Amino acid sequence: MSSNPQTLHAGMVGMGMIFDETYRPFFESTARRGLYDRRFGDIDVRLTAVASKTGTRAARYQQQSEGVLPAFYSFTGDEAVAEMLRQPLSFACVATPDDRHFEAAKAILEAGVHLLVEKPSVLSLRQLDELVAIAERKQVLARVVYHKLLDPDHKKLRTLVADQVLQHVNNGYCSLLEPRQISGQQFSEWISGRNPGTYVAVHYIKLIDFTFGGRLKTILCTGQRGLVGPTHGNTWDSCQLRLIYEYEDQREAAFDIHTSWVTPDNFPGYVEQEVQFRFDNGIWNGHSRKRGVELTVDQLTPLKLKNTINTHYNATFLEPWNERSQRGYGIEVIERFARETAFVEFGGTPAERSQRLNQIRSLNYADLAADRQVVAAVEAMERILEAQAAGSPDRVARFDGRSVTLH
């Protein structure tokens, strides 16, 4: 156990690609440096226990992290999360396949432990409402990882909208195309019955909902099958989602979000990401893959290395002072959660804890209670695609602020 009385003990559910890209570098960096803020002082953050299906990756990381992290417990099987929660945890993170988020998140909150869950938080409004109620009853944080909100380009977009430089969004188009190795290798274990829209379109659903506000009213969706799974099955290669929002002046805006996970593996970038938003007085065009770096290395690009690399999300560096580091907004968002948790627990007197908790909850970029329209869009997408797979295509979903109805 850490000798620092101000220590956050962390649990981790899921030890796959997302853990390796973002959580691992966060825990390793804070093991070296700790976290400091004038509001809560110097604290330690310690990975205390992990829960996973087989424990294979956890066992490998236990060996790799010797001398880097203090030893941590690894629990496997059906009771892994329950066993993990028997440890004295301050917070726990969930980075499992999206259709497994709810049960783990519920168990964490019921244990009175702060929660950080990967996007999408859950797949239905019923699940969302249940988790929000538990978090309120247990007086803990329930936060969602939306790392694209921390992308510097997207922060600048929101700044221009907030400052009314860009006025009244009219429509938008977003695309996020994953390589085939995502569906064919990295996620092949759980890909059956799933779709890339729920997995990655949610990044842009949240960007739209958080940046422009408004009331979500209509959701349409379709998709293609036949590469990842059977042509008439319920496993989807790509999805096209449309969201219609209404604003206070009763004007509407439509947003189209296209996603897939069957892009050829020799595509020049890891992920194809672009956005376009049209306003009354301007246009925003963003392309996350083409931000100025092109790389070619004989025998390495474009398979082992990519021609266009995203050094903003997550990258390893040799700093000018000869220190090796790994950083980016994908890691920054996790550190932000740890700082918010430290502020709640160590940022003042115990009597003022509820005030600090409410202060962090009011930061709705990540709070589960502010995720309602995003989850409504996810639920609608899931239900529309399920109906299409069952032989009832072209359904339209309406959201009235309380529930989703299919027509």
C-alpha positions as CSV (number, residue, x, y, z in Angstrom):
1,M,0.0,0.0,0.0
2,S,1.1,3.6,-0.6
3,S,2.6,5.4,2.3
4,N,1.0,8.7,1.1
5,P,-2.3,9.2,3.0
6,Q,-3.6,11.0,0.0
7,T,-3.7,8.0,-2.4
8,L,-6.3,7.2,-5.0
9,H,-6.6,3.4,-5.4
10,A,-7.7,2.5,-8.9
11,G,-9.5,-0.6,-10.3
12,M,-9.5,-1.5,-14.0
13,V,-12.2,-3.6,-15.8
14,G,-10.8,-4.7,-19.2
15,M,-7.2,-5.0,-20.2
16,G,-7.4,-4.7,-24.0
17,M,-6.3,-2.2,-26.6
18,I,-7.8,0.8,-24.9
19,F,-6.1,0.0,-21.6
20,D,-2.7,-0.3,-23.4
21,E,-3.1,2.9,-25.4
22,T,-4.4,5.3,-22.7
23,Y,-4.8,3.8,-19.2
24,R,-1.4,2.1,-19.1
25,P,0.6,5.3,-19.9
26,F,-1.5,7.2,-17.4
27,F,-0.9,4.8,-14.5
28,E,2.8,4.6,-15.4
29,S,3.3,8.3,-15.6
30,T,1.5,9.0,-12.3
31,A,3.5,6.2,-10.6
32,R,6.6,8.3,-11.4
33,R,5.3,11.8,-10.9
34,G,2.1,11.6,-8.8
35,L,-0.5,14.3,-9.2
36,Y,-0.3,17.8,-7.8
37,D,-2.8,20.6,-7.6
38,R,-3.1,23.5,-5.1
39,R,-6.7,22.4,-4.4
40,F,-5.8,19.0,-3.1
41,G,-2.0,18.9,-2.7
42,D,0.3,16.0,-3.7
43,I,-1.4,12.7,-4.3
44,D,-0.5,9.2,-5.5
45,V,-2.5,7.2,-7.9
46,R,-2.1,3.5,-7.7
47,L,-3.4,0.7,-9.9
48,T,-4.6,-1.7,-7.2
49,A,-6.6,-4.4,-8.9
50,V,-7.8,-5.4,-12.4
51,A,-10.7,-7.6,-13.6
52,S,-10.7,-9.3,-17.0
53,K,-12.2,-12.2,-18.8
54,T,-9.2,-14.5,-19.0
55,G,-6.4,-12.7,-17.3
56,T,-3.9,-13.4,-20.1
57,R,-3.1,-9.7,-20.9
58,A,-3.2,-8.8,-17.2
59,A,-0.6,-11.5,-16.4
60,R,1.6,-10.3,-19.2
61,Y,1.3,-6.7,-18.0
62,Q,2.1,-7.7,-14.4
63,Q,5.4,-9.0,-15.7
64,Q,6.1,-6.0,-17.9
65,S,5.3,-3.5,-15.2
66,E,7.6,-4.9,-12.6
67,G,9.7,-2.0,-11.4
68,V,7.4,0.5,-13.1
69,L,4.2,0.0,-11.0
70,P,3.7,-1.4,-7.6
71,A,2.3,-5.0,-7.7
72,F,-1.5,-5.2,-8.4
73,Y,-4.1,-7.9,-8.1
74,S,-5.6,-9.6,-11.1
75,F,-9.0,-11.3,-11.0
76,T,-10.6,-13.3,-13.8
77,G,-13.9,-15.1,-14.6
78,D,-17.5,-14.3,-13.9
79,E,-16.8,-12.9,-10.4
80,A,-13.8,-10.9,-11.4
81,V,-15.4,-7.5,-10.9
82,A,-16.9,-8.5,-7.5
83,E,-13.5,-9.7,-6.3
84,M,-11.8,-6.5,-7.6
85,L,-14.3,-4.4,-5.6
86,R,-13.4,-6.2,-2.4
87,Q,-10.2,-4.1,-2.6
88,P,-10.2,-0.6,-1.0
89,L,-10.7,1.3,-4.3
90,S,-11.3,5.0,-4.8
91,F,-12.3,4.8,-8.4
92,A,-12.6,2.1,-11.1
93,C,-12.5,2.3,-14.9
94,V,-14.5,0.2,-17.4
95,A,-12.9,-0.4,-20.8
96,T,-14.7,-3.6,-22.0
97,P,-16.8,-4.2,-25.1
98,D,-19.7,-1.7,-25.1
99,D,-22.5,-4.3,-24.5
100,R,-20.7,-5.2,-21.2
101,H,-20.5,-1.8,-19.7
102,F,-23.7,-1.7,-17.7
103,E,-23.2,-4.6,-15.3
104,A,-19.7,-3.6,-14.4
105,A,-20.6,0.1,-14.0
106,K,-23.5,-0.8,-11.8
107,A,-21.4,-3.0,-9.5
108,I,-18.8,-0.3,-9.2
109,L,-21.3,2.4,-8.3
110,E,-23.2,0.1,-5.8
111,A,-19.8,-0.4,-4.1
112,G,-19.6,3.4,-3.5
113,V,-16.6,3.7,-5.9
114,H,-16.2,6.6,-8.4
115,L,-16.8,5.4,-12.0
116,L,-15.1,6.2,-15.3
117,V,-16.6,4.3,-18.2
118,E,-15.6,4.3,-21.9
119,K,-18.0,5.5,-24.5
120,P,-20.7,4.7,-25.1
121,S,-21.6,4.7,-21.4
122,V,-24.5,2.3,-21.9
123,L,-26.9,1.2,-24.6
124,S,-30.3,2.3,-23.3
125,L,-31.9,5.1,-21.4
126,R,-33.2,2.6,-18.8
127,Q,-29.6,1.6,-18.0
128,L,-28.5,5.2,-17.9
129,D,-31.3,6.3,-15.5
130,E,-30.4,3.3,-13.2
131,L,-26.7,4.2,-13.1
132,V,-27.4,7.9,-12.5
133,A,-29.8,7.1,-9.6
134,I,-27.2,4.8,-8.0
135,A,-24.4,7.4,-8.3
136,E,-26.7,10.0,-6.6
137,R,-27.6,7.6,-3.8
138,K,-24.0,6.5,-3.2
139,Q,-22.7,10.1,-3.7
140,V,-20.0,9.2,-6.1
141,L,-18.9,10.4,-9.6
142,A,-20.1,8.7,-12.7
143,R,-18.1,10.0,-15.7
144,V,-17.7,9.0,-19.3
145,V,-14.6,9.1,-21.5
146,Y,-15.2,11.4,-24.4
147,H,-11.6,12.1,-25.4
148,K,-12.4,13.8,-28.7
149,L,-13.8,16.7,-26.7
150,L,-10.2,17.3,-25.6
151,D,-8.9,17.3,-29.2
152,P,-7.4,20.8,-29.7
153,D,-9.3,21.2,-33.0
154,H,-12.6,20.4,-31.4
155,K,-11.9,22.6,-28.4
156,K,-11.2,25.5,-30.9
157,L,-14.5,24.7,-32.7
158,R,-16.4,24.9,-29.4
159,T,-14.6,28.2,-28.5
160,L,-15.7,29.8,-31.8
161,V,-19.3,28.6,-31.3
162,A,-19.4,29.8,-27.6
163,D,-17.9,33.2,-28.6
164,Q,-20.5,33.5,-31.4
165,V,-17.9,33.8,-34.1
166,L,-19.6,30.8,-35.8
167,Q,-23.3,31.4,-35.6
168,H,-26.1,28.9,-35.6
169,V,-25.2,25.5,-37.0
170,N,-27.2,24.4,-40.0
171,N,-25.9,20.9,-40.8
172,G,-22.9,18.7,-40.4
173,Y,-21.1,15.7,-41.7
174,C,-18.7,13.4,-39.8
175,S,-16.9,10.2,-40.7
176,L,-14.8,7.8,-38.7
177,L,-13.5,4.8,-40.6
178,E,-11.6,2.1,-38.7
179,P,-9.2,-0.4,-40.3
180,R,-10.3,-4.0,-41.0
181,Q,-7.9,-5.3,-38.3
182,I,-10.2,-3.7,-35.7
183,S,-13.1,-6.0,-36.6
184,G,-11.1,-8.9,-37.9
185,Q,-8.4,-9.2,-35.2
186,Q,-8.4,-6.8,-32.2
187,F,-12.1,-7.0,-31.5
188,S,-13.0,-10.2,-33.3
189,E,-13.8,-11.9,-29.9
190,W,-16.8,-9.7,-29.3
191,I,-17.7,-8.3,-32.7
192,S,-20.7,-10.6,-33.4
193,G,-24.0,-8.7,-33.2
194,R,-22.3,-5.3,-32.9
195,N,-21.9,-2.3,-35.2
196,P,-19.3,0.4,-35.7
197,G,-21.9,3.2,-35.1
198,T,-22.3,2.5,-31.5
199,Y,-18.6,2.0,-31.1
200,V,-17.3,5.2,-32.8
201,A,-20.2,7.4,-34.0
202,V,-20.8,8.2,-30.4
203,H,-17.6,10.3,-30.4
204,Y,-19.3,12.7,-32.8
205,I,-22.8,12.4,-31.3
206,K,-21.3,13.8,-28.1
207,L,-19.3,16.4,-30.0
208,I,-22.4,17.7,-31.7
209,D,-24.6,17.5,-28.6
210,F,-22.0,19.2,-26.3
211,T,-20.9,21.8,-28.7
212,F,-24.1,23.0,-30.3
213,G,-26.8,22.1,-27.7
214,G,-30.4,21.9,-28.8
215,R,-33.0,19.2,-28.5
216,L,-32.5,15.8,-30.2
217,K,-35.8,14.9,-31.9
218,T,-35.3,12.4,-34.8
219,I,-32.8,9.6,-35.5
220,L,-32.4,7.6,-38.7
221,C,-29.9,4.9,-39.4
222,T,-29.0,2.2,-41.9
223,G,-25.9,0.1,-42.6
224,Q,-24.2,-2.6,-44.6
225,R,-23.4,-6.2,-43.8
226,G,-21.5,-9.1,-45.4
227,L,-17.8,-8.6,-44.7
228,V,-17.5,-9.0,-41.0
229,G,-20.5,-11.3,-40.7
230,P,-23.3,-12.8,-42.8
231,T,-25.1,-10.6,-45.3
232,H,-28.4,-11.0,-43.6
233,G,-27.1,-11.2,-40.0
234,N,-26.9,-8.6,-37.2
235,T,-23.2,-7.9,-37.4
236,W,-22.5,-4.6,-39.3
237,D,-19.6,-3.5,-41.5
238,S,-20.6,0.1,-41.7
239,C,-23.4,2.5,-40.5
240,Q,-24.9,5.8,-41.7
241,L,-26.6,7.7,-38.9
242,R,-28.6,10.9,-39.2
243,L,-29.6,13.1,-36.2
244,I,-32.0,16.0,-36.3
245,Y,-31.9,18.7,-33.6
246,E,-34.2,21.5,-32.9
247,Y,-33.1,24.8,-31.3
248,E,-34.7,27.4,-29.2
249,D,-35.6,29.6,-32.2
250,Q,-37.4,26.5,-33.7
251,R,-34.8,26.1,-36.5
252,E,-33.4,22.6,-37.1
253,A,-30.0,21.2,-38.0
254,A,-29.3,17.7,-39.5
255,F,-26.0,15.8,-38.8
256,D,-24.8,12.8,-40.8
257,I,-22.3,10.5,-39.2
258,H,-20.7,7.7,-41.3
259,T,-18.7,4.9,-39.6
260,S,-17.1,1.6,-40.6
261,W,-14.5,-0.9,-39.4
262,V,-13.7,-2.5,-42.8
263,T,-11.3,0.1,-44.2
264,P,-8.3,-1.8,-45.9
265,D,-5.4,-2.3,-43.5
266,N,-3.0,-0.6,-46.0
267,F,-4.9,2.7,-45.7
268,P,-2.3,5.4,-45.0
269,G,-3.8,6.4,-41.6
270,Y,-4.7,4.5,-38.5
271,V,-8.2,6.0,-38.6
272,E,-9.9,8.2,-41.1
273,Q,-11.6,11.1,-39.3
274,E,-13.2,14.2,-40.7
275,V,-15.9,16.7,-39.9
276,Q,-17.7,19.5,-41.7
277,F,-20.1,21.9,-40.0
278,R,-22.0,24.6,-41.9
279,F,-23.2,27.7,-40.0
280,D,-25.2,30.8,-41.0
281,N,-22.0,32.7,-41.4
282,G,-19.3,30.2,-42.0
283,I,-18.0,26.6,-42.5
284,W,-15.7,24.5,-40.3
285,N,-13.7,21.8,-42.0
286,G,-11.6,19.5,-39.9
287,H,-9.5,16.5,-40.9
288,S,-7.8,14.7,-37.9
289,R,-5.7,12.5,-40.2
290,K,-4.2,15.3,-42.3
291,R,-2.8,17.7,-39.7
292,G,0.5,18.2,-41.4
293,V,2.6,15.0,-40.8
294,E,3.3,12.5,-43.6
295,L,5.7,9.7,-43.0
296,T,7.3,7.1,-45.3
297,V,9.7,4.4,-44.2
298,D,10.8,1.6,-46.4
299,Q,9.3,-1.8,-45.4
300,L,7.3,-0.2,-42.5
301,T,4.7,2.1,-44.0
302,P,1.7,1.8,-44.4
303,L,1.2,-1.4,-42.4
304,K,3.5,-1.4,-39.3
305,L,3.7,2.4,-39.4
306,K,1.2,4.8,-41.0
307,N,1.9,7.5,-43.5
308,T,-0.3,10.0,-41.6
309,I,0.1,9.8,-37.9
310,N,-2.0,11.4,-35.1
311,T,0.5,12.7,-32.6
312,H,-2.3,14.6,-30.8
313,Y,-4.3,11.6,-29.5
314,N,-1.6,9.4,-28.2
315,A,2.1,9.2,-29.1
316,T,5.5,8.3,-27.7
317,F,8.2,10.9,-27.7
318,L,11.8,11.4,-26.9
319,E,11.7,14.8,-25.2
320,P,14.4,17.5,-25.7
321,W,15.7,16.7,-22.2
322,N,16.1,13.0,-23.3
323,E,13.2,11.7,-21.3
324,R,10.8,9.1,-22.9
325,S,7.2,10.0,-22.6
326,Q,3.8,9.1,-23.9
327,R,1.0,11.7,-24.0
328,G,-1.9,13.0,-25.9
329,Y,-5.6,13.9,-25.4
330,G,-6.5,10.3,-25.1
331,I,-4.4,10.1,-21.9
332,E,-5.2,13.6,-20.8
333,V,-8.9,12.8,-20.4
334,I,-8.1,10.0,-17.9
335,E,-5.8,12.3,-15.9
336,R,-8.5,14.9,-15.8
337,F,-10.9,12.3,-14.2
338,A,-8.3,11.4,-11.6
339,R,-7.9,15.1,-10.8
340,E,-11.6,15.5,-10.4
341,T,-11.8,12.5,-8.1
342,A,-8.9,13.8,-6.0
343,F,-10.6,17.2,-5.7
344,V,-13.8,15.5,-4.4
345,E,-12.0,13.4,-1.9
346,F,-9.0,15.6,-0.9
347,G,-9.9,19.1,-1.9
348,G,-11.3,20.4,1.4
349,T,-13.1,19.3,4.6
350,P,-15.3,16.2,4.7
351,A,-18.2,18.5,5.5
352,E,-17.8,20.2,2.2
353,R,-17.5,17.0,0.1
354,S,-21.0,17.1,-1.3
355,Q,-20.4,20.6,-2.6
356,R,-17.2,19.5,-4.3
357,L,-19.0,16.5,-5.7
358,N,-21.8,18.7,-7.2
359,Q,-19.2,21.1,-8.6
360,I,-17.6,18.3,-10.6
361,R,-20.9,16.9,-11.6
362,S,-21.8,20.2,-13.1
363,L,-19.0,19.8,-15.6
364,N,-21.3,18.1,-18.1
365,Y,-18.7,17.3,-20.7
366,A,-18.3,13.9,-19.1
367,D,-21.0,13.5,-16.5
368,L,-23.3,10.5,-16.9
369,A,-26.4,12.5,-16.1
370,A,-25.6,14.8,-19.0
371,D,-25.4,11.8,-21.4
372,R,-29.1,11.5,-22.0
373,Q,-29.4,12.6,-25.6
374,V,-26.3,10.7,-26.6
375,V,-27.6,7.5,-25.1
376,A,-31.0,8.2,-26.7
377,A,-29.2,8.3,-30.1
378,V,-27.3,5.1,-29.3
379,E,-30.5,3.3,-28.2
380,A,-32.3,4.4,-31.4
381,M,-29.4,3.3,-33.6
382,E,-29.3,-0.1,-31.9
383,R,-33.1,-0.6,-32.2
384,I,-33.2,0.6,-35.9
385,L,-30.4,-1.8,-36.9
386,E,-32.0,-4.6,-35.0
387,A,-35.3,-4.1,-36.8
388,Q,-33.5,-3.9,-40.1
389,A,-31.7,-7.2,-39.4
390,A,-35.1,-8.7,-38.6
391,G,-36.6,-7.7,-41.9
392,S,-38.1,-4.3,-41.0
393,P,-35.9,-1.7,-42.6
394,D,-36.2,2.1,-42.9
395,R,-37.5,2.7,-39.4
396,V,-37.4,6.2,-37.9
397,A,-36.9,6.9,-34.2
398,R,-38.4,9.9,-32.3
399,F,-37.1,11.1,-29.0
400,D,-39.3,13.2,-26.7
401,G,-36.8,13.8,-23.9
402,R,-38.0,10.8,-22.0
403,S,-38.1,7.8,-24.3
404,V,-37.3,6.6,-27.8
405,T,-40.1,5.5,-30.0
406,L,-39.7,3.6,-33.4
407,H,-42.0,4.4,-36.3
